[in-house]
């Protein structure tokens, strides 16, 4: 899923020569940039937007990142990802990510985030 991306790696080395390798999930910002197809975020994220994500793309990122987030479901994980979108200057479904988060809280996207 993370082919070609830099990912965090932890190597635990034991005195007996054994070791374990743990491959982590890339930072949320990197997943967003890869999914939306841009290299750097906006220098003015409140005014200049660099990309737009669909709900499906947002859900995909939220699912990829879920093991590292505090959220207990995809809906709340998507809200955390949307917070990163705010700082990068990325819109969601053509609207500011802050507006998206408010609409999620209002139940506008309950059908899209219903757990199957």
C-alpha positions in Angstrom: 0.0 0.0 0.0 2.9 2.3 0.6 5.0 1.4 -2.4 7.6 4.1 -3.2 6.9 6.1 0.0 9.3 6.6 2.9 8.0 4.9 6.0 9.2 4.9 9.6 11.1 1.7 10.5 12.0 0.5 14.0 14.6 -2.2 14.5 15.0 -3.8 17.9 18.3 -5.5 18.4 18.8 -8.0 21.2 22.1 -9.1 22.8 21.8 -12.6 21.5 21.9 -11.2 17.9 18.2 -11.6 17.2 16.2 -8.6 16.0 12.7 -7.5 15.0 11.8 -5.0 12.3 8.6 -3.0 12.6 7.5 -1.0 9.5 5.2 1.9 10.4 2.7 4.0 8.5 3.9 7.1 6.8 2.9 10.5 8.3 -0.7 11.6 7.5 0.5 14.6 5.5 2.6 12.2 3.2 -0.5 10.0 2.6 -2.6 13.0 1.7 0.1 14.4 -0.6 0.5 11.0 -2.3 -3.3 10.4 -2.7 -4.0 14.0 -4.0 -0.9 14.1 -6.2 1.0 17.2 -5.0 4.5 17.7 -3.5 4.1 20.6 -1.0 1.3 22.1 1.0 0.1 25.7 0.6 2.1 28.5 2.2 -1.3 30.1 2.9 -3.6 27.2 3.7 -6.5 29.4 4.8 -6.6 31.1 1.4 -4.8 29.1 -1.3 -5.8 25.5 -1.7 -3.4 23.0 -3.5 -5.7 20.0 -4.0 -9.1 18.5 -3.4 -9.9 15.0 -1.9 -13.0 13.0 -2.4 -14.8 11.3 0.5 -13.5 7.9 -0.8 -9.9 9.2 -0.8 -10.3 10.6 2.7 -11.7 7.2 3.9 -8.8 5.4 2.3 -6.3 7.5 4.1 -8.2 7.2 7.4 -8.2 3.4 7.1 -4.5 3.3 6.2 -3.6 5.5 9.2 -6.2 4.1 11.7 -3.6 2.1 13.7 -1.7 5.3 14.5 -4.7 7.6 15.3 -6.7 8.0 18.5 -10.0 7.6 16.7 -12.1 4.5 17.4 -13.9 4.4 14.0 -13.4 5.5 10.4 -15.6 8.5 10.8 -13.5 10.0 13.6 -10.3 8.9 11.9 -11.4 10.9 8.8 -12.0 14.0 11.0 -8.4 13.6 12.2 -7.1 13.4 8.6 -9.3 16.4 7.7 -7.4 18.3 10.4 -4.2 17.7 8.5 -5.9 18.8 5.3 -6.6 22.1 6.9 -2.9 22.7 7.6 -1.9 21.6 4.1 -4.4 23.7 2.2 -6.4 20.7 0.9 -10.2 20.9 0.4 -12.6 18.0 0.8 -15.3 17.6 -1.8 -14.6 21.2 -2.9 -15.0 22.7 0.5 -12.7 23.9 3.3 -11.8 20.9 5.6 -13.0 22.8 8.7 -16.5 23.0 7.1 -16.3 19.3 6.3 -15.5 18.4 9.9 -18.6 20.5 11.0 -20.8 18.7 8.5 -19.5 15.3 9.7 -20.4 16.2 13.2 -23.8 17.3 11.9 -24.5 13.9 10.4 -24.3 14.9 6.8 -21.9 12.0 5.9 -23.3 9.3 8.1 -24.1 7.1 5.1 -20.6 7.3 3.7 -19.0 6.5 7.1 -21.4 3.7 8.2 -19.2 0.8 9.3 -19.9 -2.3 7.3 
